[in-house]
């Protein structure tokens, strides 16, 4: 069965040569880049708070399942490792960009 072609979408207008559109895209890219790091930092903070709370509960004898503390500690370690890897990749990308000769 052949499916007919419907109306094609229109082509977006060409941007001005002054580069006004580039700054909007750059601001959006910086915002998304920053949001990735912010979410990783928030994840580290949240998992650390969870781990600390479970450590306190274990210390006062309120924690029924010690495996929960082990799981929370592992989640925290993974979150910190992810943040470190993001930082390393960002620094590596920055150094690559600075080595580019124009």
C-alpha positions as a Markdown table, in Angstrom:
| # | Residue | x | y | z |
|---|---|---|---|---|
| 1 | Unk | 0.0 | 0.0 | 0.0 |
| 2 | Unk | 1.4 | 3.4 | -0.9 |
| 3 | Unk | 0.9 | 6.2 | 1.6 |
| 4 | Unk | 0.3 | 9.6 | 0.0 |
| 5 | Unk | 2.6 | 12.4 | 1.0 |
| 6 | Unk | 0.8 | 15.1 | 3.0 |
| 7 | Unk | 1.6 | 18.8 | 3.0 |
| 8 | Unk | 5.2 | 19.4 | 3.8 |
| 9 | Unk | 6.2 | 21.7 | 6.6 |
| 10 | Unk | 7.4 | 25.1 | 5.7 |
| 11 | Unk | 11.0 | 26.0 | 5.7 |
| 12 | Unk | 12.0 | 28.2 | 8.7 |
| 13 | Unk | 13.2 | 31.8 | 7.8 |
| 14 | Unk | 16.9 | 32.4 | 7.3 |
| 15 | Unk | 18.4 | 34.2 | 10.3 |
| 16 | Unk | 19.9 | 37.6 | 10.1 |
| 17 | Unk | 23.6 | 37.8 | 9.3 |
| 18 | Unk | 24.4 | 39.8 | 12.5 |
| 19 | Unk | 24.4 | 36.6 | 14.5 |
| 20 | Unk | 21.4 | 37.5 | 16.7 |
| 21 | Unk | 20.1 | 33.9 | 16.6 |
| 22 | Unk | 23.5 | 32.5 | 17.6 |
| 23 | Unk | 23.3 | 34.2 | 21.0 |
| 24 | Unk | 19.9 | 32.7 | 21.7 |
| 25 | Unk | 21.1 | 29.2 | 20.8 |
| 26 | Unk | 24.3 | 29.7 | 22.9 |
| 27 | Unk | 22.3 | 30.9 | 25.9 |
| 28 | Unk | 20.1 | 27.8 | 25.6 |
| 29 | Unk | 23.1 | 25.6 | 25.3 |
| 30 | Unk | 24.7 | 27.1 | 28.3 |
| 31 | Unk | 21.5 | 26.8 | 30.2 |
| 32 | Unk | 21.1 | 23.1 | 29.4 |
| 33 | Unk | 24.8 | 22.5 | 30.1 |
| 34 | Unk | 24.5 | 24.2 | 33.5 |
| 35 | Unk | 21.3 | 22.3 | 34.3 |
| 36 | Unk | 23.1 | 19.0 | 33.8 |
| 37 | Unk | 25.6 | 20.0 | 36.3 |
| 38 | Unk | 23.0 | 21.4 | 38.7 |
| 39 | Unk | 21.0 | 18.2 | 38.5 |
| 40 | Unk | 24.1 | 16.1 | 39.3 |
| 41 | Unk | 24.9 | 18.4 | 42.3 |
| 42 | Unk | 21.3 | 18.1 | 43.5 |
| 43 | Unk | 21.5 | 14.4 | 43.1 |
| 44 | Unk | 24.7 | 14.2 | 45.2 |
| 45 | Unk | 23.1 | 16.4 | 47.9 |
| 46 | Unk | 19.9 | 14.3 | 48.0 |
| 47 | Unk | 21.7 | 11.0 | 48.2 |
| 48 | Unk | 24.1 | 12.4 | 50.9 |
| 49 | Unk | 21.1 | 13.5 | 53.0 |
| 50 | Unk | 19.4 | 10.1 | 52.6 |
| 51 | Unk | 22.6 | 8.4 | 53.6 |
| 52 | Unk | 23.2 | 10.6 | 56.6 |
| 53 | Unk | 19.6 | 10.1 | 57.8 |
| 54 | Unk | 20.0 | 6.3 | 57.6 |
| 55 | Unk | 23.3 | 6.5 | 59.4 |
| 56 | Unk | 21.6 | 8.4 | 62.2 |
| 57 | Unk | 18.8 | 5.9 | 62.3 |
| 58 | Unk | 21.3 | 3.1 | 62.5 |
| 59 | Unk | 23.2 | 4.8 | 65.3 |
| 60 | Unk | 20.1 | 5.3 | 67.5 |
| 61 | Unk | 18.7 | 1.8 | 66.7 |
| 62 | Unk | 15.7 | 2.9 | 64.7 |
| 63 | Unk | 16.8 | 1.3 | 61.4 |
| 64 | Unk | 15.3 | -2.2 | 61.0 |
| 65 | Unk | 17.0 | -3.1 | 57.8 |
| 66 | Unk | 20.8 | -2.2 | 57.6 |
| 67 | Unk | 20.8 | -3.1 | 53.9 |
| 68 | Unk | 19.0 | 0.2 | 53.3 |
| 69 | Unk | 22.1 | 2.0 | 54.6 |
| 70 | Unk | 24.4 | 0.0 | 52.3 |
| 71 | Unk | 22.2 | 0.8 | 49.3 |
| 72 | Unk | 22.0 | 4.5 | 50.2 |
| 73 | Unk | 25.8 | 4.6 | 50.6 |
| 74 | Unk | 26.3 | 3.0 | 47.2 |
| 75 | Unk | 23.9 | 5.4 | 45.6 |
| 76 | Unk | 25.9 | 8.3 | 47.1 |
| 77 | Unk | 29.2 | 6.9 | 45.8 |
| 78 | Unk | 27.7 | 6.5 | 42.3 |
| 79 | Unk | 26.3 | 10.0 | 42.4 |
| 80 | Unk | 29.7 | 11.5 | 43.4 |
| 81 | Unk | 31.5 | 9.4 | 40.8 |
| 82 | Unk | 29.1 | 10.6 | 38.1 |
| 83 | Unk | 29.7 | 14.2 | 39.2 |
| 84 | Unk | 33.4 | 13.7 | 39.1 |
| 85 | Unk | 33.2 | 12.2 | 35.6 |
| 86 | Unk | 31.1 | 15.1 | 34.3 |
| 87 | Unk | 33.6 | 17.5 | 35.7 |
| 88 | Unk | 36.5 | 15.6 | 34.1 |
| 89 | Unk | 34.7 | 15.5 | 30.7 |
| 90 | Unk | 33.9 | 19.2 | 30.8 |
| 91 | Unk | 37.5 | 20.0 | 31.6 |
| 92 | Unk | 38.7 | 17.8 | 28.8 |
| 93 | Unk | 36.3 | 19.4 | 26.3 |
| 94 | Unk | 37.5 | 22.8 | 27.5 |
| 95 | Unk | 41.1 | 22.0 | 27.0 |
| 96 | Unk | 40.3 | 20.6 | 23.5 |
| 97 | Unk | 38.5 | 23.8 | 22.6 |
| 98 | Unk | 41.4 | 25.9 | 23.8 |
| 99 | Unk | 43.8 | 23.9 | 21.6 |
| 100 | Unk | 41.9 | 24.6 | 18.4 |
| 101 | Unk | 43.7 | 27.2 | 16.3 |
| 102 | Unk | 41.7 | 29.5 | 14.1 |
